[in-house]
Amino acid sequence: MPTPSLCGAGAQVFTQGIGNAVFGTSDLATDLSLGAAWGINLAGAEYAIRRHGSQRTVNRRTIRASTKVGS
């Protein structure tokens, strides 16, 4: 399931395109745009982990099978 973020390189293309249009093509603008993409992806990943983390359940059959491994 994809995260709510723009998923990896797509976020970099998105933020760099906007950054170049607004701030020009300097090295600083490029670096800040790529950093913004990292932030977007990190926020999306954290949201997905925390949202799905509370809904996880463990099947009793899985617990029994994992306790017998190596016996």
N, CA, C and O of each residue as an XYZ file, in Angstrom:
284
protein
N       0.845     -1.169      0.000
C       0.000      0.000      0.000
C       0.898      1.243      0.000
O       1.757      1.366      0.873
N       0.727      2.152     -0.939
C       1.554      3.354     -0.973
C       1.250      4.271      0.197
O       0.125      4.332      0.693
N       2.275      4.974      0.620
C       2.087      5.914      1.717
C       1.389      7.168      1.208
O       1.348      7.403      0.001
N       0.844      7.968      2.102
C       0.173      9.196      1.676
C       1.133     10.231      1.088
O       0.690     11.209      0.485
N       2.426     10.030      1.255
C       3.381     10.976      0.672
C       3.441     10.765     -0.836
O       2.705      9.942     -1.381
N       4.293     11.487     -1.493
C       4.404     11.365     -2.943
C       5.324     10.223     -3.369
O       5.602     10.070     -4.559
N       5.791      9.439     -2.437
C       6.545      8.214     -2.689
C       7.889      8.439     -3.381
O       7.987      8.347     -4.604
N       8.886      8.724     -2.617
C      10.266      8.727     -3.084
C      10.628      9.797     -4.074
O      10.482     10.990     -3.805
N      11.105      9.364     -5.230
C      11.617     10.285     -6.242
C      10.529     11.211     -6.785
O      10.835     12.303     -7.265
N       9.298     10.803     -6.717
C       8.201     11.660     -7.165
C       8.115     12.940     -6.340
O       7.809     14.008     -6.870
N       8.381     12.828     -5.059
C       8.369     14.017     -4.198
C       9.525     14.942     -4.558
O       9.367     16.163     -4.534
N      10.675     14.382     -4.889
C      11.822     15.204     -5.261
C      11.559     15.968     -6.552
O      11.901     17.146     -6.656
N      10.965     15.317     -7.521
C      10.639     15.995     -8.777
C       9.635     17.111     -8.525
O       9.766     18.210     -9.064
N       8.647     16.824     -7.712
C       7.607     17.805     -7.387
C       8.194     19.024     -6.684
O       7.960     20.155     -7.111
N       8.955     18.806     -5.607
C       9.486     19.932     -4.840
C      10.574     20.677     -5.600
O      10.682     21.897     -5.475
N      11.381     19.970     -6.386
C      12.429     20.650     -7.139
C      11.830     21.500     -8.258
O      12.330     22.587     -8.546
N      10.786     21.020     -8.875
C      10.125     21.807     -9.920
C       9.542     23.098     -9.365
O       9.696     24.166     -9.957
N       8.875     22.989     -8.229
C       8.321     24.190     -7.608
C       9.440     25.092     -7.107
O       9.375     26.310     -7.276
N      10.462     24.509     -6.496
C      11.580     25.302     -5.982
C      12.300     26.059     -7.079
O      12.649     27.226     -6.901
N      12.529     25.411     -8.211
C      13.191     26.089     -9.336
C      12.319     27.202     -9.903
O      12.828     28.250    -10.299
N      11.021     26.982     -9.944
C      10.125     28.008    -10.479
C      10.043     29.222     -9.558
O       9.955     30.356    -10.028
N      10.071     28.987     -8.259
C       9.902     30.078     -7.305
C      11.228     30.757     -6.972
O      11.303     31.986     -6.940
N      12.286     29.958     -6.723
C      13.541     30.507     -6.206
C      14.688     30.508     -7.210
O      15.765     31.015     -6.893
N      14.502     29.970     -8.389
C      15.588     29.905     -9.366
C      16.328     28.580     -9.280
O      15.899     27.662     -8.581
N      17.443     28.489     -9.998
C      18.164     27.216    -10.106
C      19.500     27.230     -9.368
O      20.447     26.580     -9.812
N      19.598     27.941     -8.271
C      20.848     27.970     -7.512
C      21.035     26.650     -6.753
O      20.092     25.875     -6.594
N      22.250     26.413     -6.295
C      22.537     25.196     -5.533
C      21.748     25.168     -4.223
O      21.256     24.118     -3.810
N      21.634     26.314     -3.580
C      20.894     26.380     -2.321
C      19.423     26.039     -2.532
O      18.845     25.290     -1.744
N      18.817     26.573     -3.573
C      17.409     26.289     -3.854
C      17.201     24.807     -4.149
O      16.216     24.212     -3.710
N      18.129     24.219     -4.891
C      18.028     22.791     -5.197
C      18.149     21.956     -3.932
O      17.373     21.023     -3.728
N      19.114     22.283     -3.083
C      19.303     21.530     -1.842
C      18.100     21.654     -0.916
O      17.685     20.669     -0.305
N      17.545     22.840     -0.808
C      16.367     23.032      0.039
C      15.150     22.289     -0.519
O      14.344     21.751      0.241
N      15.022     22.261     -1.829
C      13.909     21.542     -2.455
C      14.019     20.042     -2.205
O      13.021     19.384     -1.910
N      15.222     19.507     -2.321
C      15.418     18.075     -2.072
C      15.215     17.752     -0.596
O      14.688     16.691     -0.259
N      15.624     18.650      0.277
C      15.380     18.459      1.704
C      13.900     18.482      2.041
O      13.441     17.733      2.903
N      13.162     19.335      1.367
C      11.715     19.382      1.576
C      11.063     18.066      1.156
O      10.124     17.599      1.800
N      11.563     17.474      0.080
C      11.025     16.182     -0.365
C      11.284     15.098      0.677
O      10.413     14.268      0.935
N      12.466     15.100      1.271
C      12.763     14.143      2.343
C      11.792     14.329      3.497
O      11.295     13.352      4.058
N      11.519     15.575      3.853
C      10.584     15.852      4.940
C       9.176     15.369      4.639
O       8.505     14.816      5.510
N       8.729     15.577      3.409
C       7.398     15.112      3.007
C       7.317     13.591      3.096
O       6.342     13.049      3.617
N       8.336     12.904      2.590
C       8.338     11.440      2.622
C       8.431     10.910      4.049
O       7.785      9.917      4.384
N       9.223     11.558      4.881
C       9.331     11.134      6.275
C       8.003     11.304      6.998
O       7.580     10.414      7.736
N       7.348     12.432      6.793
C       6.050     12.664      7.426
C       5.006     11.655      6.942
O       4.210     11.159      7.739
N       5.005     11.354      5.668
C       4.060     10.374      5.134
C       4.310      8.978      5.662
O       3.368      8.248      5.972
N       5.582      8.601      5.768
C       5.916      7.274      6.289
C       5.543      7.158      7.765
O       4.987      6.144      8.187
N       5.844      8.187      8.545
C       5.477      8.164      9.967
C       3.966      8.088     10.133
O       3.476      7.370     11.005
N       3.235      8.806      9.324
C       1.778      8.766      9.387
C       1.269      7.354      9.076
O       0.400      6.832      9.774
N       1.815      6.751      8.032
C       1.364      5.411      7.644
C       1.707      4.376      8.710
O       0.906      3.483      8.985
N       2.877      4.486      9.304
C       3.275      3.531     10.340
C       2.379      3.669     11.560
O       1.889      2.674     12.095
N       2.168      4.886     11.992
C       1.371      5.096     13.201
C      -0.110      4.799     12.972
O      -0.786      4.320     13.882
N      -0.620      5.073     11.782
C      -2.032      4.823     11.490
C      -2.304      3.328     11.456
O      -3.302      2.872     12.013
N      -1.444      2.564     10.819
C      -1.655      1.124     10.692
C      -1.165      0.356     11.914
O      -1.589     -0.780     12.131
N      -0.293      0.941     12.706
C       0.254      0.253     13.867
C      -0.780     -0.077     14.914
O      -0.698     -1.131     15.544
N      -1.748      0.787     15.120
C      -2.750      0.547     16.143
C      -3.816     -0.446     15.684
O      -4.591     -0.925     16.512
N      -3.879     -0.763     14.412
C      -4.898     -1.662     13.885
C      -4.393     -3.091     13.721
O      -5.147     -3.970     13.305
N      -3.129     -3.330     14.045
C      -2.575     -4.672     13.865
C      -3.110     -5.615     14.935
O      -3.204     -5.256     16.108
N      -3.457     -6.815     14.514
C      -3.865     -7.855     15.436
C      -3.046     -9.097     15.130
O      -2.599     -9.300     14.001
N      -2.858     -9.909     16.127
C      -2.097    -11.142     15.952
C      -3.070    -12.300     16.084
O      -3.819    -12.394     17.056
N      -3.046    -13.169     15.104
C      -3.905    -14.335     15.082
C      -3.381    -15.362     16.086
O      -2.172    -15.577     16.162
N      -4.254    -15.996     16.851
C      -3.817    -16.994     17.836
C      -3.086    -18.147     17.167
O      -2.147    -18.694     17.745
N      -3.492    -18.523     15.974
C      -2.828    -19.605     15.258
C      -1.375    -19.234     14.956
O      -0.492    -20.089     15.021
N      -1.124    -17.977     14.631
C       0.230    -17.510     14.366
C       1.072    -17.579     15.634
O       2.238    -17.969     15.578
N       0.509    -17.213     16.754
C       1.256    -17.257     18.018
C       1.628    -18.698     18.356
O       2.772    -18.961     18.728
N       0.705    -19.622     18.238
C       0.995    -21.032     18.537
C       2.060    -21.585     17.602
O       2.943    -22.320     18.045
N       1.996    -21.250     16.332
C       2.977    -21.761     15.372
C       4.364    -21.204     15.667
O       5.355    -21.920     15.525
N       4.452    -19.946     16.073
C       5.765    -19.349     16.303
C       6.390    -19.858     17.605
O       7.613    -19.839     17.736
N       5.590    -20.307     18.561
C       6.173    -20.823     19.811
C       6.749    -22.222     19.633
O       7.611    -22.626     20.413
N       6.298    -22.975     18.629
C       6.785    -24.322     18.414
C       8.021    -24.392     17.531
O       8.627    -25.456     17.396
N       8.401    -23.272     16.929
C       9.557    -23.267     16.034
C      10.816    -23.524     16.842
O      11.044    -22.875     17.863
N      11.623    -24.455     16.399
C      12.897    -24.752     17.060
C      12.769    -25.735     18.206
O      13.774    -26.025     18.855
N      11.590    -26.265     18.492
C      11.423    -27.211     19.586
C      11.680    -28.626     19.131
O      11.583    -29.558     19.930
